[in-house]
Amino acid sequence: MATLQFKDKQVETPDNESIQLACQEADIPFGCRSGLCRTCEVIIDDGEENLSKLNKLEEQVDLPPKHRLACQCVAKKGIIKLHSVFDE
């Protein structure tokens, strides 16, 4: 199981699964759920190596370093610390 750590919550998610449901559980906002609106953009504070590589959609929206779309990325394993861009 991969573990997503948010500022005040920790959620487990199966290895090699999308982090979308775990992020929803931690109150990360979602809009379209297809990567177009960027509402679910998160910043990876630690454990970036435990996530899948950027997919084509994430590459097309030209995300800043350490930013991911929660509706698009997959937790491979381990611990990932992250927060919403709206928490800045």
C-alpha positions in Angstrom: 0.0 0.0 0.0 1.1 3.5 -0.8 0.5 6.2 1.8 -0.5 9.8 1.0 0.3 12.3 3.7 -1.5 15.6 3.7 -1.0 18.3 6.3 -3.6 16.9 8.7 -4.6 13.5 7.2 -3.0 10.3 6.1 -4.7 8.0 3.5 -3.6 4.7 2.2 -4.1 3.7 -1.4 -3.3 0.5 -3.3 0.1 0.4 -5.1 -0.1 1.2 -8.7 -3.5 2.9 -8.4 -4.6 6.4 -9.2 -4.4 8.8 -6.2 -7.7 10.4 -7.1 -9.9 8.7 -4.5 -7.3 9.1 -1.7 -7.1 12.9 -2.5 -10.8 13.2 -2.6 -10.9 11.6 0.9 -8.4 14.3 2.0 -10.6 17.1 0.6 -8.5 18.0 -2.4 -10.9 19.8 -4.8 -11.8 18.2 -8.1 -13.6 19.7 -11.0 -13.6 17.8 -14.4 -11.6 14.7 -13.2 -10.1 14.5 -16.6 -7.0 16.7 -16.2 -8.3 19.8 -18.1 -9.4 22.2 -15.4 -6.3 21.7 -13.0 -8.6 22.1 -10.0 -6.9 19.0 -8.5 -3.4 20.3 -8.9 -1.2 19.2 -6.0 2.4 20.0 -4.9 4.6 17.0 -4.0 6.5 17.9 -0.9 8.3 14.5 -0.6 8.2 11.1 -2.2 8.0 12.2 -5.8 9.9 9.1 -6.8 7.0 7.0 -5.5 4.6 8.4 -8.2 4.3 7.5 -11.8 6.0 9.8 -14.4 4.0 12.7 -15.9 1.5 11.3 -18.4 0.9 13.0 -21.8 -1.9 15.1 -20.4 0.2 16.4 -17.5 3.0 17.2 -19.9 0.6 19.2 -22.2 -0.6 21.5 -19.4 3.0 22.4 -18.6 3.0 21.9 -14.8 5.7 23.5 -12.7 8.3 21.2 -11.1 6.8 19.1 -8.3 3.2 19.8 -9.4 0.9 17.0 -10.4 -2.7 16.5 -11.3 -4.3 14.2 -8.7 -6.8 12.9 -11.3 -3.9 11.7 -13.5 -1.1 10.4 -11.4 -0.5 6.9 -9.9 1.1 6.0 -6.6 3.6 3.3 -7.2 4.5 2.6 -3.6 5.8 4.2 -0.4 5.0 7.5 1.2 4.1 10.6 -0.7 3.7 13.9 1.1 1.6 16.5 -0.8 -0.8 19.4 -0.5 -3.3 21.3 -2.7 -2.1 24.4 -4.6 -5.0 26.1 -2.8 -3.3 25.5 0.5 -0.4 27.9 -0.4 
